Amino acid sequence: MIIGLMFTVPIFYAPSDTLGVNTPNLKSSANSNKIYIKNNWTATKSAGICTGEGTRSNPYLIKHRVIDAGGVGSGIFIENSSEYFKIQNCTVFNSELGTDHGGINLNKVQNGILVNNTFHDNYHGIKLWSSINIQVIRNRIHSNLGLGIELAYTNNSILYLNTVNNNLVNVGFWWSYNEYNSREKFTYTFQGNTYTSYLGNYWGGYSGVDGNSDGIGDTPFYIGSHFHNATLTDNYPLIEPIDYYSNISLASGLIPGYHIFSLIFIISLTILIIIKVKFRK
């Protein structure tokens, strides 16, 4: 039995343009050396490796890179970072063999988004250690020699719309409590028909059935169990890899993470400010 520690706090989403759920699997355009960032994003930006400002609305951005780790260390290694950042449309492979290494390795990191990347033929595909508020969305994680996704002491994070298959073990966690399906409903097209549902991940080896042919398995995918008999599951596992799903958009039309009461408050405050300005005139 895999053992973890239950710990949960509210998840903060990035604005909708960071989710990238409809981003095609673009071919990366630039071969790159391995990337190591130890809370030195300013220097990383000066070196031309990333763009952005490290804020929630304008995170540091690393994109369109092909990284061959050369069998030494991890392809991308970020540690001791609290800045907002996004890794997008990158392909990373050939990390060093051993439990400390992966295609991407986040150690004591928060506020990261991994979207539309491919991690293959590494030891671990994605390795998250002592990290918080990480979003892992629409990545392809396959053919890794250890774990597809490793989560250790990592909480308050969310993973969905990923394809995780053909790894030695697809997912493993220790002392971690995270969510494995979206918290918002999406509309999407599957096999020519349009549906609305929460969306999880595609897990190689999932044996559930899809009785109504909406592309979502009828039974949850079991991730593992915590102390106190708490069970972690992907409640909306995909029946096919993510490339079979298209036209994915939020069913509510709202910005992810901004719930209706927050939006009402923001709108009301804006109206009051406008009225106040008009009366001053």
MIDOSE-1310 file (N, C-alpha, C; in nm, 2 decimals, decimal comma, always signed):
residues 281
miig	+0,08/-0,12/+0,00/+0,00/+0,00/+0,00/+0,09/+0,12/+0,00; +0,06/+0,22/-0,08/+0,13/+0,34/-0,09/+0,07/+0,43/+0,02; +0,16/+0,49/+0,10/+0,12/+0,57/+0,22/+0,14/+0,72/+0,19; +0,05/+0,80/+0,23/+0,06/+0,94/+0,22/+0,00/+1,01/+0,34
lmft	+0,01/+1,14/+0,35/-0,04/+1,22/+0,46/-0,15/+1,31/+0,41; -0,27/+1,30/+0,46/-0,37/+1,39/+0,42/-0,35/+1,53/+0,47; -0,35/+1,62/+0,37/-0,33/+1,76/+0,40/-0,39/+1,84/+0,28; -0,48/+1,93/+0,30/-0,54/+2,00/+0,19/-0,57/+2,14/+0,23
vpif	-0,54/+2,23/+0,14/-0,58/+2,37/+0,15/-0,64/+2,41/+0,01; -0,71/+2,53/+0,00/-0,77/+2,56/-0,13/-0,67/+2,57/-0,24; -0,71/+2,53/-0,36/-0,62/+2,54/-0,48/-0,65/+2,67/-0,55; -0,54/+2,74/-0,59/-0,55/+2,86/-0,66/-0,52/+2,83/-0,81
yaps	-0,61/+2,87/-0,89/-0,59/+2,85/-1,04/-0,53/+2,97/-1,10; -0,46/+2,94/-1,21/-0,41/+3,05/-1,29/-0,52/+3,10/-1,38; -0,51/+3,22/-1,44/-0,61/+3,26/-1,54/-0,62/+3,16/-1,65; -0,73/+3,17/-1,73/-0,76/+3,06/-1,82/-0,66/+3,05/-1,93
dtlg	-0,59/+3,16/-1,97/-0,50/+3,15/-2,08/-0,38/+3,07/-2,04; -0,36/+3,04/-1,92/-0,24/+2,96/-1,88/-0,28/+2,81/-1,88; -0,40/+2,77/-1,89/-0,44/+2,63/-1,88/-0,40/+2,56/-2,00; -0,42/+2,61/-2,12/-0,37/+2,55/-2,24/-0,44/+2,42/-2,28
vntp	-0,56/+2,40/-2,23/-0,62/+2,27/-2,26/-0,65/+2,25/-2,40; -0,66/+2,35/-2,48/-0,68/+2,33/-2,63/-0,55/+2,35/-2,71; -0,44/+2,37/-2,64/-0,31/+2,39/-2,71/-0,27/+2,27/-2,79; -0,25/+2,27/-2,92/-0,20/+2,15/-2,99/-0,07/+2,11/-2,94
nlks	-0,03/+1,98/-2,97/+0,10/+1,93/-2,94/+0,20/+1,99/-3,03; +0,24/+2,11/-3,01/+0,33/+2,18/-3,10/+0,47/+2,11/-3,09; +0,54/+2,11/-3,20/+0,67/+2,06/-3,20/+0,77/+2,17/-3,15; +0,85/+2,13/-3,06/+0,94/+2,23/-3,00/+1,04/+2,27/-3,11
sans	+1,08/+2,40/-3,10/+1,15/+2,46/-3,21/+1,30/+2,48/-3,18; +1,34/+2,45/-3,05/+1,48/+2,48/-3,02/+1,54/+2,38/-2,93; +1,65/+2,32/-2,97/+1,72/+2,23/-2,89/+1,78/+2,31/-2,77; +1,79/+2,25/-2,65/+1,83/+2,33/-2,54/+1,92/+2,24/-2,45
nkiy	+2,01/+2,31/-2,38/+2,08/+2,24/-2,27/+1,99/+2,22/-2,15; +2,03/+2,14/-2,06/+1,95/+2,12/-1,93/+1,93/+2,26/-1,87; +1,83/+2,27/-1,79/+1,79/+2,39/-1,72/+1,80/+2,37/-1,57; +1,87/+2,45/-1,50/+1,87/+2,45/-1,36/+1,84/+2,59/-1,30
iknn	+1,74/+2,59/-1,22/+1,70/+2,72/-1,16/+1,69/+2,71/-1,01; +1,76/+2,78/-0,94/+1,76/+2,78/-0,79/+1,71/+2,92/-0,74; +1,59/+2,95/-0,77/+1,53/+3,08/-0,73/+1,61/+3,20/-0,79; +1,66/+3,17/-0,91/+1,74/+3,28/-0,98/+1,68/+3,31/-1,12
wtat	+1,55/+3,34/-1,11/+1,47/+3,36/-1,23/+1,52/+3,48/-1,31; +1,56/+3,58/-1,24/+1,61/+3,70/-1,31/+1,73/+3,67/-1,39; +1,82/+3,59/-1,34/+1,94/+3,55/-1,42/+1,90/+3,46/-1,53; +1,80/+3,38/-1,51/+1,75/+3,29/-1,61/+1,69/+3,37/-1,73
ksag	+1,62/+3,47/-1,69/+1,56/+3,56/-1,79/+1,66/+3,63/-1,87; +1,76/+3,68/-1,80/+1,87/+3,75/-1,87/+1,95/+3,67/-1,96; +1,95/+3,54/-1,93/+2,02/+3,44/-2,02/+1,94/+3,40/-2,14; +1,81/+3,45/-2,15/+1,73/+3,42/-2,26/+1,66/+3,29/-2,25
ictg	+1,65/+3,23/-2,13/+1,59/+3,10/-2,12/+1,44/+3,11/-2,10; +1,40/+3,22/-2,04/+1,26/+3,24/-2,01/+1,22/+3,39/-2,03; +1,09/+3,41/-2,04/+1,03/+3,54/-2,05/+0,94/+3,56/-1,93; +0,87/+3,67/-1,92/+0,77/+3,70/-1,81/+0,83/+3,77/-1,69
egtr	+0,74/+3,79/-1,59/+0,78/+3,87/-1,48/+0,77/+3,79/-1,35; +0,72/+3,67/-1,35/+0,71/+3,59/-1,23/+0,59/+3,62/-1,14; +0,49/+3,69/-1,21/+0,36/+3,72/-1,14/+0,26/+3,62/-1,18; +0,15/+3,62/-1,11/+0,04/+3,52/-1,14/-0,01/+3,55/-1,28
snpy	-0,03/+3,68/-1,32/-0,08/+3,72/-1,45/+0,02/+3,71/-1,56; +0,15/+3,72/-1,52/+0,26/+3,71/-1,62/+0,37/+3,63/-1,57; +0,35/+3,50/-1,56/+0,45/+3,41/-1,50/+0,58/+3,40/-1,59; +0,69/+3,36/-1,53/+0,80/+3,33/-1,60/+0,77/+3,21/-1,69
likh	+0,81/+3,21/-1,82/+0,77/+3,12/-1,92/+0,89/+3,06/-1,99; +0,89/+2,92/-1,98/+0,99/+2,85/-2,06/+0,91/+2,76/-2,16; +0,93/+2,78/-2,29/+0,85/+2,70/-2,39/+0,93/+2,66/-2,51; +0,88/+2,57/-2,58/+0,93/+2,53/-2,72/+1,07/+2,49/-2,71
rvid	+1,10/+2,40/-2,62/+1,24/+2,35/-2,61/+1,24/+2,19/-2,61; +1,35/+2,14/-2,67/+1,38/+2,00/-2,67/+1,50/+1,98/-2,58; +1,49/+1,91/-2,47/+1,60/+1,89/-2,38/+1,64/+1,75/-2,37; +1,76/+1,72/-2,41/+1,82/+1,58/-2,39/+1,91/+1,60/-2,27
aggv	+1,87/+1,53/-2,16/+1,95/+1,54/-2,04/+2,09/+1,47/-2,04; +2,11/+1,39/-2,15/+2,24/+1,33/-2,17/+2,27/+1,22/-2,07; +2,17/+1,17/-2,00/+2,19/+1,07/-1,90/+2,26/+1,11/-1,77; +2,26/+1,25/-1,75/+2,32/+1,30/-1,63/+2,22/+1,40/-1,57
gsgi	+2,18/+1,38/-1,44/+2,08/+1,47/-1,37/+1,95/+1,47/-1,44; +1,87/+1,58/-1,41/+1,74/+1,60/-1,46/+1,74/+1,69/-1,58; +1,64/+1,68/-1,66/+1,64/+1,77/-1,78/+1,61/+1,92/-1,74; +1,51/+1,93/-1,65/+1,48/+2,06/-1,59/+1,47/+2,04/-1,44
fien	+1,55/+2,12/-1,37/+1,56/+2,11/-1,22/+1,53/+2,25/-1,17; +1,42/+2,26/-1,09/+1,39/+2,39/-1,03/+1,38/+2,37/-0,88; +1,44/+2,45/-0,80/+1,43/+2,43/-0,65/+1,43/+2,56/-0,58; +1,37/+2,56/-0,46/+1,36/+2,67/-0,37/+1,30/+2,80/-0,44
ssey	+1,19/+2,78/-0,51/+1,13/+2,88/-0,59/+0,99/+2,91/-0,55; +0,95/+3,04/-0,53/+0,82/+3,07/-0,50/+0,76/+3,16/-0,61; +0,83/+3,19/-0,72/+0,78/+3,28/-0,82/+0,68/+3,20/-0,91; +0,59/+3,27/-0,97/+0,50/+3,20/-1,06/+0,57/+3,17/-1,20
fkiq	+0,55/+3,05/-1,24/+0,62/+3,01/-1,37/+0,54/+2,91/-1,44; +0,57/+2,89/-1,57/+0,50/+2,80/-1,66/+0,60/+2,73/-1,75; +0,60/+2,60/-1,76/+0,67/+2,52/-1,86/+0,58/+2,47/-1,96; +0,59/+2,51/-2,09/+0,49/+2,48/-2,19/+0,56/+2,43/-2,32
nctv	+0,49/+2,33/-2,38/+0,53/+2,28/-2,51/+0,68/+2,24/-2,52; +0,73/+2,18/-2,41/+0,87/+2,13/-2,41/+0,87/+1,98/-2,42; +0,98/+1,92/-2,47/+1,00/+1,78/-2,47/+1,13/+1,75/-2,39; +1,12/+1,66/-2,29/+1,24/+1,64/-2,21/+1,26/+1,48/-2,20
fnse	+1,38/+1,44/-2,22/+1,41/+1,29/-2,22/+1,55/+1,27/-2,18; +1,58/+1,14/-2,14/+1,71/+1,09/-2,12/+1,77/+1,15/-1,99; +1,69/+1,15/-1,88/+1,75/+1,19/-1,75/+1,84/+1,08/-1,70; +1,91/+1,11/-1,59/+2,00/+1,01/-1,53/+1,91/+0,90/-1,46
lgtd	+1,96/+0,78/-1,47/+1,89/+0,67/-1,40/+1,91/+0,69/-1,25; +1,81/+0,68/-1,17/+1,81/+0,69/-1,03/+1,70/+0,77/-0,97; +1,66/+0,75/-0,85/+1,54/+0,80/-0,79/+1,54/+0,95/-0,77; +1,66/+1,01/-0,78/+1,67/+1,16/-0,76/+1,65/+1,24/-0,89
hggi	+1,62/+1,17/-1,00/+1,62/+1,24/-1,13/+1,50/+1,22/-1,21; +1,47/+1,31/-1,29/+1,35/+1,30/-1,38/+1,36/+1,39/-1,50; +1,26/+1,38/-1,58/+1,25/+1,48/-1,69/+1,24/+1,62/-1,64; +1,15/+1,64/-1,55/+1,15/+1,76/-1,47/+1,14/+1,73/-1,32
nlnk	+1,22/+1,81/-1,25/+1,23/+1,78/-1,10/+1,21/+1,91/-1,03; +1,10/+1,92/-0,96/+1,07/+2,04/-0,88/+1,09/+2,00/-0,73; +1,17/+2,08/-0,66/+1,21/+2,05/-0,52/+1,19/+2,18/-0,44; +1,09/+2,18/-0,35/+1,06/+2,30/-0,27/+1,02/+2,41/-0,36
vqng	+0,92/+2,39/-0,44/+0,88/+2,48/-0,54/+0,73/+2,51/-0,52; +0,68/+2,63/-0,55/+0,54/+2,65/-0,55/+0,50/+2,74/-0,67; +0,37/+2,74/-0,71/+0,32/+2,83/-0,81/+0,37/+2,80/-0,95; +0,37/+2,67/-0,98/+0,42/+2,62/-1,11/+0,31/+2,56/-1,20
ilvn	+0,32/+2,58/-1,33/+0,22/+2,52/-1,42/+0,31/+2,44/-1,52; +0,27/+2,31/-1,54/+0,33/+2,23/-1,65/+0,22/+2,20/-1,74; +0,23/+2,25/-1,87/+0,12/+2,23/-1,96/+0,17/+2,20/-2,10; +0,11/+2,09/-2,15/+0,14/+2,05/-2,29/+0,28/+2,01/-2,32
ntfh	+0,35/+1,95/-2,22/+0,48/+1,90/-2,24/+0,48/+1,75/-2,26; +0,60/+1,70/-2,31/+0,62/+1,55/-2,32/+0,74/+1,51/-2,24; +0,73/+1,41/-2,15/+0,84/+1,36/-2,08/+0,85/+1,21/-2,10; +0,95/+1,17/-2,17/+0,96/+1,03/-2,20/+1,11/+0,98/-2,19
dnyh	+1,12/+0,85/-2,17/+1,25/+0,79/-2,16/+1,35/+0,86/-2,06; +1,29/+0,90/-1,94/+1,36/+0,94/-1,83/+1,36/+0,84/-1,72; +1,42/+0,87/-1,60/+1,39/+0,77/-1,49/+1,25/+0,80/-1,44; +1,23/+0,91/-1,38/+1,09/+0,96/-1,35/+1,05/+1,06/-1,46
gikl	+0,93/+1,06/-1,50/+0,88/+1,16/-1,59/+0,87/+1,30/-1,53; +0,79/+1,31/-1,43/+0,77/+1,43/-1,35/+0,79/+1,40/-1,20; +0,88/+1,47/-1,14/+0,92/+1,44/-1,00/+0,89/+1,57/-0,92; +0,79/+1,56/-0,83/+0,76/+1,68/-0,74/+0,79/+1,64/-0,60
wssi	+0,88/+1,72/-0,54/+0,92/+1,69/-0,40/+0,90/+1,82/-0,32; +0,83/+1,81/-0,21/+0,81/+1,92/-0,11/+0,76/+2,04/-0,18; +0,67/+2,03/-0,27/+0,62/+2,14/-0,35/+0,47/+2,16/-0,32; +0,42/+2,28/-0,37/+0,28/+2,31/-0,34/+0,23/+2,40/-0,45
niqv	+0,10/+2,39/-0,48/+0,03/+2,46/-0,58/+0,10/+2,45/-0,72; +0,11/+2,32/-0,76/+0,16/+2,29/-0,89/+0,04/+2,24/-0,98; +0,03/+2,29/-1,10/-0,07/+2,24/-1,19/-0,01/+2,16/-1,30; -0,05/+2,04/-1,32/+0,00/+1,95/-1,42/-0,11/+1,92/-1,52
irnr	-0,11/+1,98/-1,64/-0,22/+1,98/-1,73/-0,18/+1,95/-1,87; -0,25/+1,85/-1,93/-0,23/+1,81/-2,07/-0,09/+1,78/-2,11; -0,02/+1,70/-2,02/+0,11/+1,66/-2,05/+0,11/+1,51/-2,10; +0,21/+1,47/-2,17/+0,22/+1,33/-2,22/+0,34/+1,27/-2,14
ihsn	+0,32/+1,17/-2,06/+0,42/+1,12/-1,97/+0,42/+0,97/-2,00; +0,52/+0,93/-2,07/+0,52/+0,79/-2,12/+0,66/+0,73/-2,13; +0,67/+0,60/-2,12/+0,80/+0,53/-2,15/+0,91/+0,57/-2,06; +0,88/+0,60/-1,93/+0,98/+0,63/-1,83/+1,02/+0,51/-1,75
lglg	+1,14/+0,50/-1,71/+1,19/+0,37/-1,66/+1,15/+0,35/-1,51; +1,11/+0,46/-1,44/+1,07/+0,45/-1,30/+0,92/+0,49/-1,30; +0,89/+0,60/-1,23/+0,75/+0,65/-1,21/+0,72/+0,75/-1,32; +0,60/+0,74/-1,38/+0,56/+0,85/-1,47/+0,55/+0,98/-1,39
iela	+0,48/+0,98/-1,28/+0,47/+1,09/-1,19/+0,50/+1,05/-1,05; +0,59/+1,12/-0,99/+0,62/+1,10/-0,85/+0,59/+1,22/-0,77; +0,51/+1,20/-0,66/+0,47/+1,31/-0,57/+0,52/+1,28/-0,43; +0,61/+1,35/-0,37/+0,66/+1,33/-0,24/+0,65/+1,45/-0,16
ytnn	+0,57/+1,45/-0,05/+0,56/+1,57/+0,04/+0,50/+1,69/-0,04; +0,42/+1,66/-0,14/+0,37/+1,76/-0,23/+0,22/+1,77/-0,21; +0,17/+1,89/-0,19/+0,02/+1,90/-0,16/-0,03/+2,02/-0,24; -0,17/+2,04/-0,23/-0,23/+2,15/-0,28/-0,21/+2,17/-0,43
sily	-0,20/+2,05/-0,50/-0,17/+2,06/-0,65/-0,28/+1,98/-0,72; -0,28/+2,00/-0,85/-0,39/+1,94/-0,93/-0,33/+1,89/-1,06; -0,38/+1,77/-1,10/-0,34/+1,70/-1,22/-0,46/+1,66/-1,30; -0,47/+1,70/-1,43/-0,58/+1,65/-1,51/-0,54/+1,67/-1,66
lntv	-0,61/+1,60/-1,74/-0,60/+1,60/-1,89/-0,46/+1,55/-1,93; -0,39/+1,47/-1,85/-0,26/+1,42/-1,88/-0,28/+1,27/-1,93; -0,19/+1,24/-2,02/-0,18/+1,10/-2,07/-0,06/+1,04/-1,99; -0,08/+0,93/-1,91/+0,02/+0,87/-1,83/+0,02/+0,72/-1,86
nnnl	+0,11/+0,68/-1,94/+0,11/+0,53/-1,98/+0,25/+0,48/-2,02; +0,26/+0,35/-2,01/+0,38/+0,28/-2,05/+0,50/+0,32/-1,97; +0,48/+0,36/-1,84/+0,59/+0,38/-1,75/+0,60/+0,25/-1,66; +0,71/+0,23/-1,60/+0,72/+0,12/-1,51/+0,61/+0,12/-1,41
vnvg	+0,59/+0,23/-1,34/+0,47/+0,26/-1,26/+0,42/+0,40/-1,30; +0,29/+0,41/-1,32/+0,24/+0,53/-1,37/+0,24/+0,65/-1,27; +0,21/+0,62/-1,15/+0,20/+0,72/-1,05/+0,24/+0,66/-0,91; +0,31/+0,74/-0,83/+0,34/+0,70/-0,69/+0,34/+0,82/-0,61
fwws	+0,30/+0,81/-0,48/+0,30/+0,93/-0,39/+0,34/+0,89/-0,25; +0,40/+0,98/-0,18/+0,44/+0,96/-0,04/+0,40/+1,09/+0,03; +0,32/+1,08/+0,14/+0,29/+1,19/+0,22/+0,24/+1,31/+0,14; +0,15/+1,28/+0,04/+0,10/+1,38/-0,05/-0,05/+1,37/-0,06
yney	-0,12/+1,48/-0,07/-0,26/+1,48/-0,10/-0,29/+1,59/-0,20; -0,33/+1,54/-0,32/-0,36/+1,63/-0,43/-0,48/+1,58/-0,51; -0,52/+1,66/-0,61/-0,64/+1,63/-0,68/-0,61/+1,58/-0,82; -0,68/+1,48/-0,87/-0,64/+1,41/-1,00/-0,75/+1,43/-1,10
nsre	-0,84/+1,52/-1,08/-0,93/+1,56/-1,19/-0,97/+1,71/-1,17; -1,03/+1,77/-1,28/-1,05/+1,91/-1,28/-1,16/+1,94/-1,17; -1,16/+2,07/-1,12/-1,26/+2,11/-1,03/-1,37/+2,19/-1,10; -1,35/+2,21/-1,23/-1,46/+2,28/-1,31/-1,50/+2,18/-1,42
kfty	-1,63/+2,20/-1,46/-1,67/+2,12/-1,57/-1,63/+2,18/-1,70; -1,60/+2,09/-1,80/-1,56/+2,14/-1,93/-1,66/+2,08/-2,04; -1,67/+2,15/-2,15/-1,74/+2,10/-2,26/-1,62/+2,05/-2,35; -1,65/+1,94/-2,42/-1,54/+1,88/-2,51/-1,61/+1,79/-2,61
tfqg	-1,53/+1,76/-2,72/-1,58/+1,67/-2,82/-1,50/+1,54/-2,81; -1,58/+1,43/-2,82/-1,52/+1,30/-2,81/-1,59/+1,21/-2,91; -1,52/+1,16/-3,01/-1,57/+1,07/-3,11/-1,69/+1,14/-3,18; -1,67/+1,27/-3,21/-1,77/+1,34/-3,29/-1,89/+1,40/-3,21
ntyt	-1,90/+1,37/-3,08/-2,01/+1,42/-3,00/-1,96/+1,51/-2,89; -2,04/+1,61/-2,85/-2,01/+1,70/-2,75/-2,07/+1,67/-2,62; -1,99/+1,68/-2,51/-2,03/+1,64/-2,38/-1,98/+1,75/-2,28; -2,04/+1,74/-2,16/-2,00/+1,83/-2,05/-1,97/+1,75/-1,93
sylg	-1,85/+1,76/-1,87/-1,81/+1,68/-1,75/-1,69/+1,74/-1,69; -1,66/+1,70/-1,57/-1,53/+1,71/-1,51/-1,44/+1,62/-1,59; -1,31/+1,65/-1,59/-1,21/+1,57/-1,67/-1,09/+1,53/-1,58; -1,06/+1,40/-1,59/-0,94/+1,35/-1,52/-0,82/+1,33/-1,62
nywg	-0,76/+1,22/-1,60/-0,64/+1,18/-1,68/-0,66/+1,05/-1,75; -0,57/+1,02/-1,85/-0,57/+0,89/-1,91/-0,46/+0,81/-1,84; -0,49/+0,70/-1,78/-0,40/+0,61/-1,71/-0,38/+0,48/-1,78; -0,26/+0,45/-1,83/-0,24/+0,32/-1,89/-0,27/+0,21/-1,79
gysg	-0,35/+0,11/-1,83/-0,38/+0,00/-1,74/-0,52/+0,02/-1,67; -0,58/+0,13/-1,69/-0,72/+0,15/-1,63/-0,81/+0,05/-1,70; -0,89/-0,02/-1,62/-0,97/-0,13/-1,67/-1,12/-0,10/-1,67; -1,16/+0,03/-1,64/-1,30/+0,06/-1,63/-1,36/+0,07/-1,77
vdgn	-1,50/+0,08/-1,77/-1,57/+0,08/-1,89/-1,64/+0,22/-1,91; -1,68/+0,25/-2,03/-1,75/+0,38/-2,06/-1,88/+0,35/-2,11; -1,98/+0,33/-2,03/-2,11/+0,28/-2,07/-2,19/+0,38/-2,16; -2,17/+0,51/-2,14/-2,24/+0,61/-2,22/-2,16/+0,67/-2,33
sdgi	-2,04/+0,62/-2,35/-1,95/+0,66/-2,46/-1,91/+0,81/-2,46; -1,90/+0,87/-2,34/-1,87/+1,01/-2,33/-1,72/+1,03/-2,31; -1,64/+0,92/-2,31/-1,50/+0,93/-2,30/-1,45/+0,93/-2,16; -1,54/+0,92/-2,06/-1,51/+0,92/-1,92/-1,54/+0,78/-1,86
gdtp	-1,44/+0,72/-1,79/-1,47/+0,59/-1,73/-1,58/+0,60/-1,62; -1,66/+0,49/-1,61/-1,77/+0,49/-1,52/-1,73/+0,47/-1,37; -1,61/+0,42/-1,35/-1,56/+0,39/-1,22/-1,43/+0,47/-1,20; -1,40/+0,52/-1,08/-1,28/+0,60/-1,05/-1,15/+0,51/-1,07
fyig	-1,04/+0,58/-1,10/-0,91/+0,52/-1,11/-0,85/+0,53/-0,97; -0,81/+0,42/-0,91/-0,75/+0,42/-0,78/-0,61/+0,47/-0,78; -0,58/+0,58/-0,71/-0,44/+0,63/-0,69/-0,37/+0,56/-0,58; -0,43/+0,56/-0,46/-0,37/+0,50/-0,34/-0,45/+0,54/-0,22
shfh	-0,40/+0,50/-0,10/-0,47/+0,53/+0,02/-0,37/+0,60/+0,12; -0,43/+0,69/+0,20/-0,36/+0,76/+0,31/-0,39/+0,69/+0,44; -0,33/+0,75/+0,55/-0,37/+0,72/+0,68/-0,52/+0,75/+0,70; -0,58/+0,70/+0,80/-0,72/+0,73/+0,84/-0,81/+0,68/+0,73
natl	-0,77/+0,59/+0,64/-0,85/+0,52/+0,54/-0,90/+0,62/+0,43; -0,83/+0,73/+0,42/-0,87/+0,82/+0,31/-0,81/+0,77/+0,18; -0,89/+0,77/+0,07/-0,86/+0,71/-0,06/-0,85/+0,82/-0,16; -0,74/+0,82/-0,24/-0,72/+0,91/-0,35/-0,76/+0,85/-0,48
tdny	-0,84/+0,91/-0,56/-0,88/+0,86/-0,68/-0,89/+0,97/-0,79; -0,88/+0,93/-0,91/-0,92/+1,01/-1,02/-1,07/+0,97/-1,05; -1,16/+1,06/-1,02/-1,30/+1,03/-1,03/-1,36/+1,03/-1,17; -1,28/+1,09/-1,26/-1,33/+1,11/-1,40/-1,21/+1,06/-1,50
plie	-1,17/+0,94/-1,49/-1,05/+0,90/-1,57/-1,09/+0,90/-1,72; -1,00/+0,94/-1,80/-1,03/+0,94/-1,95/-1,01/+0,79/-2,00; -1,10/+0,76/-2,09/-1,10/+0,63/-2,15/-1,00/+0,61/-2,26; -0,95/+0,73/-2,32/-0,86/+0,73/-2,42/-0,75/+0,84/-2,39
pidy	-0,63/+0,83/-2,46/-0,54/+0,94/-2,44/-0,59/+1,08/-2,48; -0,53/+1,18/-2,43/-0,59/+1,32/-2,44/-0,61/+1,36/-2,58; -0,53/+1,31/-2,68/-0,54/+1,35/-2,81/-0,67/+1,31/-2,88; -0,75/+1,23/-2,81/-0,88/+1,19/-2,87/-0,99/+1,29/-2,83
ysni	-0,95/+1,39/-2,74/-1,05/+1,49/-2,70/-1,02/+1,62/-2,75; -1,12/+1,70/-2,80/-1,09/+1,82/-2,87/-1,20/+1,93/-2,83; -1,17/+2,05/-2,87/-1,27/+2,16/-2,84/-1,30/+2,17/-2,69; -1,20/+2,16/-2,61/-1,22/+2,16/-2,47/-1,22/+2,31/-2,42
slas	-1,33/+2,34/-2,35/-1,34/+2,47/-2,29/-1,43/+2,47/-2,17; -1,41/+2,57/-2,08/-1,49/+2,57/-1,96/-1,64/+2,58/-1,98; -1,72/+2,49/-1,92/-1,86/+2,49/-1,94/-1,93/+2,61/-1,89; -1,87/+2,66/-1,78/-1,93/+2,78/-1,71/-1,90/+2,91/-1,78
glip	-1,79/+2,91/-1,86/-1,75/+3,03/-1,92/-1,67/+3,12/-1,83; -1,65/+3,08/-1,70/-1,59/+3,16/-1,60/-1,44/+3,14/-1,61; -1,36/+3,23/-1,56/-1,22/+3,21/-1,54/-1,20/+3,11/-1,43; -1,12/+3,00/-1,46/-1,09/+2,90/-1,35/-1,04/+2,97/-1,22
gyhi	-1,10/+2,92/-1,11/-1,05/+2,97/-0,98/-1,12/+3,09/-0,93; -1,20/+3,16/-1,02/-1,28/+3,28/-0,98/-1,42/+3,23/-0,97; -1,46/+3,20/-0,85/-1,60/+3,14/-0,83/-1,70/+3,26/-0,84; -1,83/+3,22/-0,85/-1,93/+3,31/-0,88/-1,94/+3,43/-0,78
fsli	-1,92/+3,39/-0,65/-1,93/+3,50/-0,55/-1,82/+3,60/-0,56; -1,70/+3,55/-0,59/-1,59/+3,64/-0,61/-1,61/+3,73/-0,73; -1,67/+3,67/-0,84/-1,70/+3,76/-0,96/-1,81/+3,86/-0,92; -1,91/+3,82/-0,85/-2,01/+3,92/-0,81/-1,95/+4,03/-0,73
fiis	-1,86/+4,00/-0,63/-1,80/+4,10/-0,55/-1,71/+4,19/-0,64; -1,64/+4,14/-0,73/-1,55/+4,22/-0,82/-1,64/+4,32/-0,90; -1,75/+4,26/-0,96/-1,83/+4,34/-1,05/-1,90/+4,45/-0,96; -1,95/+4,41/-0,85/-2,02/+4,51/-0,76/-1,92/+4,62/-0,72
ltil	-1,80/+4,59/-0,68/-1,70/+4,69/-0,64/-1,67/+4,78/-0,76; -1,66/+4,72/-0,88/-1,63/+4,81/-1,00/-1,75/+4,91/-1,02; -1,87/+4,86/-1,01/-1,99/+4,95/-1,03/-1,99/+5,06/-0,92; -1,96/+5,03/-0,80/-1,95/+5,13/-0,69/-1,85/+5,24/-0,72
iiik	-1,73/+5,19/-0,77/-1,62/+5,29/-0,80/-1,66/+5,38/-0,91; -1,73/+5,32/-1,02/-1,78/+5,41/-1,13/-1,88/+5,51/-1,08; -1,97/+5,47/-1,00/-2,08/+5,56/-0,95/-2,01/+5,67/-0,86; -1,91/+5,63/-0,78/-1,84/+5,73/-0,70/-1,77/+5,83/-0,78
vkfr	-1,71/+5,78/-0,88/-1,63/+5,88/-0,97/-1,73/+5,97/-1,04; -1,85/+5,92/-1,08/-1,94/+6,01/-1,15/-2,00/+6,11/-1,06; -2,03/+6,08/-0,93/-2,08/+6,17/-0,84/-1,98/+6,28/-0,80; -1,85/+6,25/-0,81/-1,74/+6,34/-0,78/-1,74/+6,45/-0,89
k	-1,78/+6,41/-1,01/-1,78/+6,50/-1,12/-1,90/+6,60/-1,11
